Amino acid sequence: MGKGHQGKVAVITGAASGLGEAFAMRLAEDGTQIVAVDLKPADKAVAHAKSLGREAIAIRCDITDPQQVGAMAQQVNDKFGRCDILVNNAGVYPVKFFHEMTFEDWRRVMAVNLDSIFLITKAFIAGMQDRRWGRIVNLASNTFGLTVEALVHYVASKGGVIGFTRALATEMGSYGITVNAIGPSLTRTPGTMSFNKLPGEMTSQQFYELIANMQAIKRIEEPSDLVGAVSFLTSDDAAFITGQTLYVDGGLVRGA
Ligand SMILES: NC(=O)c1ccc[n+]([C@@H]2O[C@H](COP(=O)([O-])OP(=O)(O)OC[C@H]3O[C@@H](n4cnc5c(N)ncnc54)[C@H](O)[C@@H]3O)[C@@H](O)[C@H]2O)c1
């Protein structure tokens, strides 16, 4: 059980795959009720939460669509009456060099990785302010501090996530709401296993090994390496930590 998680309601986006699925399962283990949001059915996370005796629902929602986000938030409020913990996890990382990138490519990445965080946070934050308790964790990336190719839109979106996190934390500090970000390294998930067109015709496995060898801890990051950070940042123990980006990346990126 996590400290202060019992009975809380956690909304996790991108919970049908990879990191989001792992976060939902860990938060259920910590004692929260689970809302697993995704374009796809998040059956595994919901089944795991229910097997532990938690209330859990999966909601199909395109988080870039304001109307669908509004309907999702309504469903959460109808079922649970609130959202205490929000993990803005869903994101996309299509590999493309800048000279090939269209404005549509750019807009799509911004919509999924950044606009959605605005929309979903807006949908739930008034309730957190009223109850004077909330935990928001946003998924950034250590690519913001690295030299990476063919991800200009992605790195820009994650820079936006870090800026959003810092700025919103300032406004929410007096409401008992913390806002933090997590910056993983390259992590083995369904998304990264099916990378398209990596620079130099690398396979995903070669890319994992390349990045792992740049880390202080030279092994490939797994979703299980990240769940502890989400558990901690959403706990009562983390009540005085806000506006931070915690790089859980085997020591690859250090500093502010
Ligand atoms: N895996 C990594 O190496 C890595 C590294 C750094 C940061 N991250 C970040 O972690 C997060 C999760 O990455 P992952 O590797 O688990 O990805 P993934 O591709 O395995 O899973 C992402 C999930 O998000 C969902 N999703 C995508 N667009 C959506 C939309 N419009 N509406 C609702 N759901 C949508 C997908 O259906 C999918 O289930 C992303 O924000 C990513 O940028 C991942």
Ligand as a Chemical Component Dictionary entry (heavy atoms), coordinates in Angstrom:
data_LIG
# 
_chem_comp.id                   LIG 
_chem_comp.type                 NON-POLYMER 
_chem_comp.pdbx_formal_charge   0 
_chem_comp.three_letter_code    LIG 
# 
loop_
_chem_comp_atom.comp_id 
_chem_comp_atom.atom_id 
_chem_comp_atom.alt_atom_id 
_chem_comp_atom.type_symbol 
_chem_comp_atom.charge 
_chem_comp_atom.model_Cartn_x 
_chem_comp_atom.model_Cartn_y 
_chem_comp_atom.model_Cartn_z 
_chem_comp_atom.pdbx_ordinal 
LIG N1  N1  N 0  9.149  4.488  -23.837 1  
LIG C1  C1  C 0  10.107 5.406  -23.806 2  
LIG O1  O1  O 0  11.275 5.176  -24.174 3  
LIG C2  C2  C 0  9.804  6.793  -23.299 4  
LIG C3  C3  C 0  10.891 7.622  -22.958 5  
LIG C4  C4  C 0  10.619 8.913  -22.505 6  
LIG C5  C5  C 0  9.314  9.338  -22.388 7  
LIG N2  N2  N 1  8.292  8.495  -22.713 8  
LIG C6  C6  C 0  6.921  8.991  -22.611 9  
LIG O2  O2  O 0  6.148  8.076  -21.859 10 
LIG C7  C7  C 0  4.813  8.082  -22.332 11 
LIG C8  C8  C 0  4.352  6.669  -22.641 12 
LIG O3  O3  O 0  5.215  6.090  -23.611 13 
LIG P1  P1  P 0  5.123  4.535  -23.997 14 
LIG O4  O4  O 0  6.457  4.178  -24.519 15 
LIG O5  O5  O -1 4.532  3.773  -22.884 16 
LIG O6  O6  O 0  4.119  4.595  -25.238 17 
LIG P2  P2  P 0  3.218  3.453  -25.925 18 
LIG O7  O7  O 0  3.157  3.797  -27.376 19 
LIG O8  O8  O 0  3.673  2.082  -25.552 20 
LIG O9  O9  O 0  1.788  3.719  -25.262 21 
LIG C9  C9  C 0  1.155  4.973  -25.436 22 
LIG C10 C10 C 0  -0.337 4.802  -25.241 23 
LIG O10 O10 O 0  -0.933 6.094  -25.470 24 
LIG C11 C11 C 0  -2.120 5.907  -26.198 25 
LIG N3  N3  N 0  -2.462 7.096  -26.971 26 
LIG C12 C12 C 0  -1.752 7.648  -28.009 27 
LIG N4  N4  N 0  -2.430 8.695  -28.515 28 
LIG C13 C13 C 0  -3.570 8.801  -27.795 29 
LIG C14 C14 C 0  -4.680 9.678  -27.861 30 
LIG N5  N5  N 0  -4.768 10.650 -28.780 31 
LIG N6  N6  N 0  -5.685 9.516  -26.976 32 
LIG C15 C15 C 0  -5.624 8.523  -26.033 33 
LIG N7  N7  N 0  -4.596 7.665  -25.925 34 
LIG C16 C16 C 0  -3.586 7.799  -26.803 35 
LIG C17 C17 C 0  -1.826 4.732  -27.137 36 
LIG O11 O11 O 0  -3.024 4.111  -27.598 37 
LIG C18 C18 C 0  -0.983 3.826  -26.247 38 
LIG O12 O12 O 0  -1.778 2.867  -25.578 39 
LIG C19 C19 C 0  4.796  9.037  -23.541 40 
LIG O13 O13 O 0  4.376  10.315 -23.134 41 
LIG C20 C20 C 0  6.245  9.072  -23.960 42 
LIG O14 O14 O 0  6.580  10.252 -24.648 43 
LIG C21 C21 C 0  8.509  7.238  -23.167 44 
# 
loop_
_chem_comp_bond.comp_id 
_chem_comp_bond.atom_id_1 
_chem_comp_bond.atom_id_2 
_chem_comp_bond.value_order 
_chem_comp_bond.pdbx_ordinal 
LIG N1  C1  SING 1  
LIG C1  O1  DOUB 2  
LIG C1  C2  SING 3  
LIG C2  C3  SING 4  
LIG C2  C21 DOUB 5  
LIG C3  C4  DOUB 6  
LIG C4  C5  SING 7  
LIG C5  N2  DOUB 8  
LIG N2  C6  SING 9  
LIG N2  C21 SING 10 
LIG C6  O2  SING 11 
LIG C6  C20 SING 12 
LIG O2  C7  SING 13 
LIG C7  C8  SING 14 
LIG C7  C19 SING 15 
LIG C8  O3  SING 16 
LIG O3  P1  SING 17 
LIG P1  O4  DOUB 18 
LIG P1  O5  SING 19 
LIG P1  O6  SING 20 
LIG O6  P2  SING 21 
LIG P2  O7  DOUB 22 
LIG P2  O8  SING 23 
LIG P2  O9  SING 24 
LIG O9  C9  SING 25 
LIG C9  C10 SING 26 
LIG C10 O10 SING 27 
LIG C10 C18 SING 28 
LIG O10 C11 SING 29 
LIG C11 N3  SING 30 
LIG C11 C17 SING 31 
LIG N3  C12 SING 32 
LIG N3  C16 SING 33 
LIG C12 N4  DOUB 34 
LIG N4  C13 SING 35 
LIG C13 C14 SING 36 
LIG C13 C16 DOUB 37 
LIG C14 N5  SING 38 
LIG C14 N6  DOUB 39 
LIG N6  C15 SING 40 
LIG C15 N7  DOUB 41 
LIG N7  C16 SING 42 
LIG C17 O11 SING 43 
LIG C17 C18 SING 44 
LIG C18 O12 SING 45 
LIG C19 O13 SING 46 
LIG C19 C20 SING 47 
LIG C20 O14 SING 48 
# 
